[in-house]
Amino acid sequence: MSNKDLLHRFIFDDCDIRGEIVSLEQSYQDVLANNAYPDFVQQLLGELLTAAALLSSTLKFDGIMTLQAKGDGPIGLMMAECTHHNALRGIVRLAENAEFKDGAHSLADLMGQGVLTITLDPTQGERYQGVVPLEADTLAECLEHYFYQSEQLKTRLWLAADSGRTGGLLLQALPRQLAETDEVNEDQWYTAVALSETVKREELLRVEHSELLFRLFHELSVRLFDPAYLEFSCRCSRQRSEDALKSLGRDEVESLLVEQGAITIDCQFCNQVYSFPTADVRAMFGQDTLH
């Protein structure tokens, strides 16, 4: 686990605003090892991973935060997950016959028209899903629109990624408790946002969290909490693959065996391959069920 893969929560002592700042390095490289695509595609995935890390830290339950972008552009699907225990994974899937135009690397160029889906999947309780169109210029703006429309929470994000690292900053308004009036509360929010807008991409990628927060908010009183450490981790397993085969049913699995002689299941996130020869499948369903 890299000490550069971490997330800090912070609050302002005199303002009703909370924040988070995150950096990813080794976990990001582990994800990229399974996504051998052009740099600009990997960087967009890096932004999505960063956003997933930021948003998952707001979870009040044991579960998974998933961000999935689907569009009709060269990138057909992009997904990032982060668990409550700070385990990250992500994938990119290109559209069939995908072609990238020189210099056309914006969100619209890469994803086309589509949607961004935010899924909260608790270990216990009901699954929640929200959807926002991929209509903004950046992933950060799409997520800001989601919070504004679905959660009625004033939220701002700044995301950055290069070939080696990612960085992100989140600000979110809290219910008024500290500010004397709504007008003061609004002014404090716009001040914090204006200061955050001065952040440079290289600062998000290279500067330590405490130093960057001081650069941005030295005129405000910021309280930084202990960091959470993040790492790449895939939830695939042989048992999960076996369960997936069982869900297909005996007849479907038997047809696959006849066609292939053995069944293999590839994990899209980590490229692990699980092989199930005939003997294993027979044992799975019972000796007398397969021919």
Order of alpha helices (4+ residues) and beta strands (2+ residues): beta-beta-alpha-alpha-beta-beta-beta-alpha-beta-beta-alpha-beta-beta-alpha-alpha-alpha-beta-beta-beta-alpha-alpha-beta-beta-alpha
